[in-house]
Amino acid sequence: MIEIDLELPLASFGLRVAARLGDGVTAVMGPSGSGKTSLLEAIAGLRRGTTGRIVLDGRVLVDSQRGLALPPEARRVGYVPQEAGLFPHLTAHANVRFGVRADAGTVASAIDTLEIGGLLDRYPASLSGGEKQRVALARALATRPRLLLLDEPLAALDVGLRERILPYLLRVREDWKTPMVYVTHNLGEAVALAGQLLLLREGRVEAAGAPLDLLATPGIVTGSAPGIENLLPGRVRAHDPEGGVTSVELRAGLSIAVPLAAGRAPGSRVTVAVRAEDVIVSKTVPEGISARNVYEVRIAALSRTGPDVTLRCASAGGGATIEWIVRVTPAAVTSLGLQLGQTAFLAVKSHSVRLV
């Protein structure tokens, strides 16, 4: 748990954030220049002039009334900037071990989680953008931080590299259980990773809550204009070369058929990506269609998001629930008579699914 009640003067406005963040992942979104990076730097102890109070798991990091402000190295906060921030004169291994407080086992676990064993003898100049980010994440984890701050770690990467890094972020969340504050412009990333979302605008918290509960917030609608993706963790179940598909088991006991991915070994972790616009909605069980993936769902929310309507749909299986985000036109909502709480069916073509 992190309690924040801080102020920081910036060039064009003052950053003023009061929030209580849980032990999971909190996403921070907002327009460029809204104070997202400044918030992370204030928590990390990298911004002079921060006043107020910051408490991490009961330990006071900042209390300006008492004249207390712990230096960055005493806060046990891991910070990964957008450009990775690796030392160019050190190998990847030396970068990971820089500032390490934990034992060799923790370092080895960080290296294993990020799968960088084959990169350890190389220097940053020879690494790709995605490899640099994995080394930077491993370096942050190797310090056994009580909080991990990630400043748009995927923003500088092209689409292909972003898709390769996202599963590692999910793995860090699941395996390390380290609380994270994650700055992003991508709502799909926020939905996949975070249980809580802060939306900043000109240094103030415009909205706060679960990412799926904020879909209709104007700032979220603007930021999600390029499209929202469903990003679902799963494991490869089996391959069907003759049928041209691979079966992936999702966490709720449901499965999804994707284009054949023979290079992914059965049992390996994957993340399934489906664009919200690529999900078809039906009021009755679809019959005689080519889509191999059909799920019975309950419509949990309908929100007008710009020109479209965004549906939140909950599918049940194995005693757990998967949340789907679906985007349709208002005309489709009217013609189908879609309503809150209604049962519907979602259909997804295999070729509309990507593994990342």
TIFI-921808 format. One line per 4 residues: number of its first residue (from 0); their letters; for each residue z, y, x of N, C-alpha, C. Coordinates in steps of 0.2 Angstrom, whole numbers. Example, Ala and Ser with C-alpha at 12.3 -4.5 7.8 and 13.67 -1.06 7.14 Angstrom:
# TIFI-921808
0> AS> 39 -28 66 39 -22 62 39 -16 66 | 35 -11 64 36 -5 68 39 0 64
# end
This chain:
# TIFI-921808
0> MIEI> 0 -6 4 0 0 0 0 6 4 | -5 11 3 -5 17 7 -4 23 1 | 1 27 3 2 33 -1 -1 39 2 | -5 43 -1 -8 49 2 -7 55 -2
4> DLEL> -5 60 1 -4 67 -2 -5 72 3 | -11 73 5 -13 77 10 -17 83 9 | -17 88 13 -22 94 13 -25 95 20 | -31 97 20 -34 98 27 -39 104 26
8> PLAS> -39 109 29 -44 115 28 -50 113 32 | -56 113 28 -62 112 31 -67 118 30 | -73 118 33 -77 124 34 -78 128 27 | -80 124 22 -82 127 16 -77 126 10
12> FGLR> -72 121 11 -67 120 6 -61 117 9 | -56 116 5 -50 112 8 -50 105 5 | -49 100 9 -48 94 7 -41 93 4 | -41 90 -2 -34 89 -6 -35 83 -9
16> VAAR> -31 78 -7 -31 71 -10 -24 68 -11 | -23 66 -17 -17 63 -18 -19 56 -22 | -17 51 -19 -19 44 -22 -14 39 -19 | -13 33 -23 -10 27 -21 -15 22 -20
20> LGDG> -16 19 -14 -21 14 -13 -18 7 -13 | -21 2 -16 -18 -5 -16 -19 -8 -9 | -17 -15 -9 -18 -19 -3 -25 -22 -2 | -29 -21 -6 -36 -23 -5 -41 -18 -2
24> VTAV> -47 -18 -5 -52 -13 -2 -53 -7 -7 | -52 -1 -5 -54 5 -8 -60 8 -6 | -65 9 -10 -71 12 -9 -70 19 -10 | -74 23 -6 -74 31 -6 -81 33 -7
28> MGPS> -83 36 -12 -90 38 -13 -89 46 -15 | -95 49 -15 -96 56 -16 -102 59 -13 | -104 65 -15 -110 68 -11 -109 69 -4 | -114 70 0 -113 72 7 -109 78 7
32> GSGK> -105 78 12 -101 84 13 -95 85 8 | -93 80 5 -88 80 0 -81 79 3 | -81 77 9 -74 76 13 -72 69 14 | -77 64 13 -76 57 14 -74 55 21
36> TSLL> -78 57 26 -76 56 33 -70 60 35 | -69 66 33 -63 70 35 -57 66 32 | -57 63 26 -51 59 24 -50 53 28 | -55 50 30 -53 44 35 -50 47 41
40> EAIA> -53 52 44 -51 55 50 -44 57 50 | -42 60 44 -35 62 43 -30 56 43 | -32 51 40 -28 45 39 -27 42 46 | -32 42 50 -32 39 57 -29 43 62
44> GLRR> -27 50 60 -24 54 65 -29 58 69 | -35 59 67 -40 62 72 -42 69 70 | -38 71 64 -40 78 62 -33 83 63 | -33 87 67 -28 92 68 -28 97 61
48> GTTG> -22 99 59 -22 103 54 -20 99 47 | -20 93 47 -18 89 42 -11 90 40 | -9 92 34 -2 93 31 -1 88 25 | 5 87 24 7 83 18 10 77 20
52> RIVL> 9 71 17 12 65 18 8 59 17 | 8 55 22 4 48 22 9 43 24 | 9 38 20 14 32 21 10 26 20 | 11 21 25 7 15 25 12 9 25
56> DGRV> 12 6 20 17 0 19 24 2 21 | 26 8 18 33 10 19 34 14 26 | 29 14 30 30 17 37 27 24 36 | 30 29 38 28 36 37 24 38 43
60> LVDS> 17 39 42 13 41 47 12 49 48 | 13 52 42 13 60 42 18 62 37 | 22 67 39 27 70 34 28 77 37 | 23 82 35 23 89 38 30 92 37
64> QRGL> 33 91 32 40 94 30 45 92 35 | 44 86 38 49 84 43 46 85 50 | 40 88 51 37 89 57 35 83 60 | 33 78 56 31 71 59 24 70 58
68> ALPP> 21 68 64 14 66 63 12 61 69 | 12 55 68 11 50 73 5 50 76 | 4 49 83 -3 50 86 -7 44 84 | -13 44 84 -18 39 82 -16 32 85
72> EARR> -14 32 91 -13 25 94 -6 22 92 | -2 26 88 4 23 85 4 21 78 | -2 22 75 -3 21 68 -5 14 66 | -7 10 71 -10 4 69 -15 4 64
76> VGYV> -20 9 64 -25 9 60 -32 8 64 | -36 4 61 -42 2 64 -48 7 61 | -52 10 65 -57 15 63 -64 13 66 | -68 12 61 -75 10 63 -80 16 61
80> PQEA> -82 20 65 -86 26 63 -93 23 62 | -97 27 59 -104 26 56 -109 23 62 | -108 26 68 -112 24 74 -109 19 78 | -104 16 76 -100 10 80 -96 13 85
84> GLFP> -98 18 89 -93 21 94 -91 16 100 | -96 12 102 -94 7 107 -95 11 114 | -91 8 119 -91 11 126 -98 8 129 | -102 13 131 -109 10 134 -108 6 141
88> HLTA> -103 8 145 -102 5 151 -98 -2 151 | -96 -4 145 -92 -10 144 -96 -15 141 | -95 -21 143 -99 -27 139 -96 -27 132 | -99 -31 128 -97 -32 121 -90 -35 121
92> HANV> -88 -40 125 -82 -43 126 -77 -38 128 | -78 -34 133 -73 -29 135 -72 -23 130 | -77 -22 126 -77 -17 120 -72 -20 115 | -73 -27 114 -68 -30 109 -61 -30 111
96> RFGV> -60 -31 118 -53 -31 120 -50 -25 122 | -54 -19 121 -51 -13 123 -46 -11 118 | -40 -9 120 -34 -7 116 -31 -13 112 | -33 -19 114 -30 -25 110 -22 -25 111
100> RADA> -19 -26 105 -12 -27 105 -10 -34 104 | -15 -38 101 -13 -45 98 -15 -50 104 | -13 -56 103 -14 -61 107 -21 -64 108 | -23 -68 112 -29 -70 114 -32 -74 107
104> GTVA> -28 -77 104 -30 -81 98 -33 -76 92 | -30 -70 92 -32 -65 87 -39 -63 89 | -40 -61 96 -46 -59 98 -52 -64 97 | -50 -71 98 -55 -76 97 -56 -77 90
108> SAID> -51 -75 85 -53 -76 78 -57 -70 76 | -57 -64 79 -61 -59 77 -68 -60 79 | -69 -63 85 -75 -65 88 -79 -70 84 | -75 -75 81 -77 -80 77 -79 -77 70
112> TLEI> -75 -73 67 -77 -71 61 -83 -67 61 | -84 -63 66 -90 -59 66 -96 -62 70 | -95 -68 72 -100 -72 75 -104 -69 81 | -100 -66 85 -103 -62 91 -102 -66 98
116> GGLL> -100 -72 97 -99 -76 104 -105 -76 108 | -111 -76 106 -117 -75 110 -119 -68 112 | -115 -63 111 -116 -57 113 -111 -54 118 | -106 -58 119 -100 -55 123 -102 -52 130
120> DRYP> -107 -55 133 -109 -53 140 -114 -47 140 | -116 -45 134 -121 -40 134 -118 -33 133 | -122 -28 135 -120 -21 135 -123 -18 128 | -119 -13 126 -122 -10 119 -129 -8 119
124> ASLS> -132 -5 125 -139 -3 125 -143 -9 123 | -141 -15 124 -146 -21 123 -145 -24 116 | -140 -21 112 -138 -24 105 -142 -20 100 | -143 -23 95 -146 -20 89 -141 -16 85
128> GGEK> -143 -12 80 -138 -9 76 -133 -13 73 | -136 -18 70 -131 -23 66 -126 -27 71 | -129 -28 77 -125 -32 82 -119 -27 84 | -121 -20 85 -116 -15 87 -110 -15 82
132> QRVA> -112 -15 76 -107 -14 70 -103 -20 70 | -105 -26 71 -101 -32 71 -96 -32 77 | -99 -30 83 -94 -29 89 -89 -24 87 | -91 -18 84 -86 -13 83 -81 -16 78
136> LARA> -83 -20 73 -78 -22 68 -73 -27 71 | -76 -31 76 -72 -36 79 -67 -32 84 | -69 -27 87 -64 -23 91 -58 -20 86 | -60 -18 80 -55 -15 76 -50 -21 74
140> LATR> -53 -27 72 -49 -32 70 -44 -35 75 | -47 -35 81 -43 -38 87 -36 -34 88 | -36 -28 86 -30 -24 87 -24 -26 81 | -26 -30 77 -22 -32 71 -20 -26 67
144> PRLL> -24 -22 65 -22 -16 61 -19 -17 55 | -15 -13 53 -12 -13 46 -16 -10 41 | -21 -6 43 -26 -3 39 -33 -3 42 | -38 -4 39 -45 -4 42 -49 2 38
148> LLDE> -52 7 42 -55 12 40 -63 11 42 | -67 11 37 -74 10 38 -78 16 36 | -82 19 40 -85 25 38 -93 24 38 | -95 22 32 -102 20 30 -105 15 36
152> PLAA> -102 10 37 -104 5 43 -111 3 42 | -114 3 36 -121 1 35 -126 6 34 | -124 13 34 -129 18 32 -134 19 38 | -132 18 44 -137 19 49 -142 13 50
156> LDVG> -141 8 46 -145 2 47 -151 2 42 | -156 -2 44 -162 -3 39 -160 -8 34 | -164 -9 28 -162 -13 23 -160 -20 25 | -165 -23 30 -164 -30 32 -157 -31 36
160> LRER> -155 -26 40 -149 -26 44 -143 -25 40 | -144 -21 35 -138 -20 30 -136 -27 27 | -142 -30 25 -141 -36 21 -137 -42 26 | -139 -41 32 -135 -46 37 -128 -44 38
164> ILPY> -126 -38 38 -119 -36 39 -115 -37 33 | -117 -36 27 -113 -36 21 -109 -42 21 | -112 -48 22 -108 -54 21 -102 -55 26 | -103 -51 32 -97 -51 37 -92 -47 34
168> LLRV> -93 -41 31 -88 -37 28 -84 -41 22 | -88 -45 18 -85 -49 13 -80 -55 17 | -83 -57 22 -79 -62 26 -72 -59 29 | -73 -53 31 -67 -50 34 -62 -49 28
172> REDW> -64 -46 22 -60 -45 17 -56 -52 15 | -60 -57 14 -57 -64 12 -53 -67 17 | -55 -67 24 -51 -71 29 -45 -67 32 | -46 -60 32 -41 -56 36 -36 -53 31
176> KTPM> -38 -52 25 -33 -49 20 -31 -42 22 | -34 -39 27 -32 -32 29 -34 -27 24 | -30 -22 22 -32 -17 17 -37 -13 21 | -42 -11 17 -48 -7 19 -49 -1 15
180> VYVT> -51 5 18 -54 11 15 -61 11 17 | -66 11 13 -73 10 14 -77 15 11 | -80 19 16 -84 25 13 -91 22 13 | -94 23 7 -101 21 6 -105 26 1
184> HNLG> -111 26 1 -115 29 -4 -118 24 -9 | -117 17 -8 -120 12 -12 -115 9 -17 | -117 10 -23 -112 7 -28 -112 0 -28 | -117 -4 -27 -117 -11 -26 -112 -13 -21
188> EAVA> -112 -10 -15 -107 -12 -10 -100 -11 -13 | -99 -5 -16 -92 -4 -19 -90 -9 -24 | -95 -11 -28 -93 -16 -33 -92 -23 -30 | -96 -25 -25 -95 -31 -21 -88 -31 -17
192> LAGQ> -87 -26 -14 -81 -26 -9 -74 -24 -12 | -75 -19 -16 -68 -15 -18 -66 -17 -25 | -59 -16 -25 -56 -16 -31 -54 -10 -34 | -55 -5 -30 -53 2 -32 -58 7 -29
196> LLLL> -60 12 -33 -64 17 -30 -62 24 -31 | -62 28 -26 -61 36 -26 -68 39 -26 | -69 44 -31 -75 48 -31 -73 55 -29 | -75 57 -23 -74 64 -20 -79 69 -22
200> REGR> -77 75 -23 -82 81 -24 -79 87 -22 | -82 90 -17 -79 96 -14 -72 96 -12 | -70 90 -9 -63 89 -6 -58 87 -12 | -60 86 -18 -55 84 -23 -57 77 -26
204> VEAA> -52 73 -28 -53 67 -32 -56 68 -39 | -62 67 -40 -65 68 -46 -64 63 -51 | -64 56 -49 -62 51 -53 -59 45 -48 | -55 41 -51 -52 35 -48 -51 29 -53
208> GAPL> -52 23 -50 -52 17 -54 -56 12 -52 | -56 6 -55 -60 1 -53 -68 3 -53 | -72 1 -48 -79 3 -48 -83 2 -55 | -82 -4 -58 -85 -5 -64 -83 -1 -70
212> DLLA> -77 2 -69 -75 6 -75 -77 13 -74 | -80 15 -68 -83 21 -67 -90 22 -67 | -94 17 -70 -101 17 -70 -104 23 -73 | -101 26 -78 -104 31 -82 -102 38 -79
216> TPGI> -97 38 -74 -95 45 -71 -101 48 -68 | -102 55 -70 -108 58 -67 -110 57 -60 | -104 58 -56 -105 57 -49 -108 50 -47 | -106 45 -50 -108 38 -49 -115 37 -51
220> VTGS> -117 40 -57 -124 40 -59 -128 43 -54 | -127 49 -52 -131 52 -47 -132 48 -41 | -126 45 -38 -126 41 -32 -129 35 -32 | -130 32 -38 -133 25 -39 -140 25 -41
224> APGI> -143 31 -41 -150 32 -43 -155 27 -40 | -154 25 -34 -159 20 -31 -159 13 -34 | -153 12 -38 -152 5 -41 -146 2 -39 | -143 -2 -44 -137 -6 -43 -139 -13 -42
228> ENLL> -135 -16 -37 -136 -23 -36 -130 -27 -38 | -131 -33 -41 -125 -38 -41 -125 -41 -35 | -119 -41 -31 -118 -44 -25 -113 -50 -26 | -114 -56 -26 -110 -61 -28 -109 -66 -22
232> PGRV> -103 -67 -20 -102 -72 -14 -102 -79 -17 | -105 -84 -12 -106 -90 -14 -107 -95 -8 | -108 -101 -10 -109 -106 -4 -116 -110 -6 | -120 -112 -1 -125 -116 -2 -123 -123 -5
236> RAHD> -126 -125 -10 -124 -132 -13 -129 -137 -10 | -136 -136 -12 -141 -141 -10 -148 -138 -10 | -152 -141 -7 -159 -139 -7 -164 -144 -10 | -169 -141 -14 -174 -145 -17 -181 -143 -15
240> PEGG> -183 -146 -9 -189 -144 -7 -195 -144 -11 | -195 -150 -15 -200 -151 -20 -201 -146 -25 | -195 -144 -28 -194 -139 -33 -195 -132 -30 | -194 -131 -24 -195 -125 -21 -189 -120 -22
244> VTSV> -183 -123 -23 -177 -119 -24 -171 -122 -20 | -166 -117 -19 -159 -119 -16 -154 -117 -22 | -149 -122 -22 -144 -121 -27 -138 -118 -23 | -135 -112 -26 -129 -109 -23 -124 -109 -28
248> ELRA> -118 -111 -26 -112 -111 -30 -108 -105 -30 | -107 -102 -35 -104 -95 -36 -96 -97 -37 | -92 -92 -36 -85 -93 -35 -82 -95 -42 | -85 -94 -48 -82 -96 -54 -84 -103 -56
252> GLSI> -87 -107 -52 -90 -113 -53 -96 -113 -56 | -100 -107 -57 -106 -107 -59 -111 -108 -53 | -117 -109 -55 -122 -110 -49 -128 -106 -51 | -132 -104 -46 -138 -100 -47 -144 -103 -42
256> AVPL> -150 -103 -45 -155 -106 -41 -159 -100 -38 | -160 -101 -32 -164 -95 -28 -170 -98 -24 | -174 -94 -22 -180 -97 -18 -178 -101 -12 | -181 -107 -11 -179 -111 -6 -177 -108 1
260> AAGR> -171 -109 3 -169 -106 9 -166 -112 14 | -171 -116 16 -169 -122 20 -165 -121 26 | -166 -115 29 -162 -113 35 -155 -112 34 | -153 -112 28 -146 -111 26 -143 -118 25
264> APGS> -138 -120 29 -135 -126 29 -131 -127 23 | -131 -133 19 -126 -134 14 -119 -133 16 | -115 -129 11 -109 -127 13 -108 -120 16 | -113 -117 19 -113 -111 22 -112 -105 17
268> RVTV> -108 -100 19 -107 -94 15 -113 -90 14 | -114 -88 8 -120 -83 7 -118 -78 2 | -121 -72 2 -120 -68 -3 -127 -67 -7 | -126 -68 -14 -132 -68 -18 -133 -60 -21
272> AVRA> -139 -58 -20 -140 -51 -23 -146 -51 -28 | -144 -48 -34 -148 -47 -40 -148 -40 -42 | -154 -37 -42 -154 -30 -45 -153 -30 -52 | -149 -25 -54 -147 -24 -61 -153 -24 -66
276> EDVI> -158 -21 -63 -164 -20 -67 -168 -27 -68 | -166 -32 -64 -170 -38 -64 -167 -43 -69 | -161 -42 -72 -158 -46 -77 -161 -45 -84 | -163 -50 -87 -165 -50 -94 -160 -52 -99
280> VSKT> -159 -48 -104 -154 -49 -109 -157 -52 -116 | -154 -57 -118 -156 -60 -125 -150 -61 -129 | -151 -60 -136 -146 -61 -141 -145 -69 -142 | -150 -73 -141 -150 -80 -142 -151 -84 -136
284> VPEG> -150 -90 -136 -151 -94 -130 -159 -94 -128 | -161 -91 -122 -168 -91 -121 -171 -98 -120 | -177 -99 -123 -180 -105 -123 -188 -104 -121 | -190 -109 -117 -197 -109 -115 -199 -103 -111
288> ISAR> -194 -101 -106 -195 -96 -101 -195 -99 -94 | -198 -95 -89 -198 -98 -83 -191 -97 -79 | -187 -92 -81 -181 -91 -78 -177 -97 -78 | -174 -99 -72 -170 -105 -71 -163 -103 -72
292> NVYE> -161 -97 -72 -154 -96 -72 -152 -92 -78 | -148 -95 -83 -146 -93 -89 -139 -93 -90 | -136 -88 -92 -128 -87 -92 -126 -84 -99 | -121 -87 -102 -118 -85 -108 -113 -80 -106
296> VRIA> -113 -74 -109 -109 -68 -107 -106 -65 -113 | -101 -61 -112 -98 -56 -117 -99 -49 -114 | -102 -45 -118 -103 -38 -116 -96 -34 -116 | -94 -32 -110 -88 -29 -109 -88 -22 -109
300> ALSR> -94 -19 -108 -95 -11 -108 -102 -10 -109 | -103 -4 -112 -110 -1 -112 -109 6 -111 | -113 8 -105 -112 15 -103 -119 18 -102 | -120 24 -105 -126 28 -104 -126 31 -97
304> TGPD> -130 28 -92 -131 31 -85 -137 34 -84 | -138 40 -85 -144 43 -84 -149 41 -89 | -155 40 -88 -160 38 -93 -159 31 -95 | -155 27 -92 -154 20 -94 -147 19 -97
308> VTLR> -146 12 -99 -139 10 -102 -137 5 -97 | -131 5 -94 -128 0 -90 -123 -4 -94 | -125 -11 -94 -120 -16 -97 -116 -19 -92 | -109 -20 -93 -105 -24 -90 -104 -31 -94
312> CASA> -106 -36 -91 -106 -42 -94 -101 -47 -90 | -97 -51 -94 -92 -56 -91 -95 -63 -93 | -96 -67 -87 -98 -74 -89 -92 -78 -86 | -90 -83 -90 -85 -87 -89 -87 -94 -86
316> GGGA> -83 -97 -82 -85 -104 -79 -79 -106 -75 | -77 -112 -75 -72 -115 -71 -65 -111 -71 | -64 -108 -77 -58 -104 -77 -58 -97 -74 | -63 -95 -71 -64 -89 -68 -69 -85 -72
320> TIEW> -70 -78 -70 -75 -74 -73 -79 -71 -67 | -86 -70 -69 -90 -66 -65 -93 -60 -69 | -92 -54 -66 -95 -48 -69 -102 -47 -67 | -106 -46 -72 -113 -44 -70 -114 -37 -73
324> IVRV> -118 -34 -69 -121 -27 -70 -128 -27 -72 | -130 -25 -78 -136 -25 -81 -139 -18 -83 | -145 -17 -81 -148 -10 -83 -153 -11 -88 | -153 -8 -94 -159 -9 -99 -160 -2 -101
328> TPAA> -165 -1 -105 -167 5 -108 -163 6 -115 | -162 12 -117 -158 13 -123 -162 10 -129 | -169 10 -129 -173 7 -134 -171 -1 -134 | -170 -4 -129 -168 -11 -129 -162 -12 -132
332> VTSL> -157 -8 -131 -150 -9 -134 -151 -8 -141 | -155 -3 -144 -156 -2 -151 -160 -8 -154 | -165 -10 -151 -169 -16 -154 -165 -22 -154 | -161 -24 -149 -157 -30 -149 -151 -29 -153
336> GLQL> -149 -23 -154 -142 -22 -158 -136 -24 -154 | -137 -22 -147 -131 -24 -143 -125 -20 -144 | -119 -23 -144 -113 -20 -146 -107 -23 -141 | -102 -18 -140 -97 -20 -136 -93 -27 -139
340> GQTA> -92 -31 -135 -88 -37 -137 -93 -43 -139 | -99 -41 -140 -104 -46 -142 -106 -51 -137 | -107 -57 -139 -110 -63 -135 -117 -62 -134 | -120 -63 -128 -127 -62 -126 -128 -67 -121
344> FLAV> -135 -67 -119 -137 -72 -113 -141 -68 -108 | -139 -70 -102 -143 -66 -97 -147 -71 -93 | -154 -69 -92 -158 -74 -88 -161 -70 -82 | -161 -74 -77 -163 -72 -70 -168 -76 -67
348> KSHS> -174 -74 -65 -178 -78 -62 -176 -79 -55 | -178 -85 -52 -176 -87 -45 -178 -82 -40 | -185 -80 -41 -188 -75 -37 -185 -68 -37 | -180 -67 -42 -177 -60 -42 -171 -60 -38
352> VRLV> -169 -66 -35 -163 -67 -32 -164 -67 -24 | -160 -64 -20 -161 -64 -13 -154 -66 -10 | -154 -70 -5 -148 -71 -1 -147 -67 5 | -142 -64 6 -140 -59 11 -134 -61 15
# end
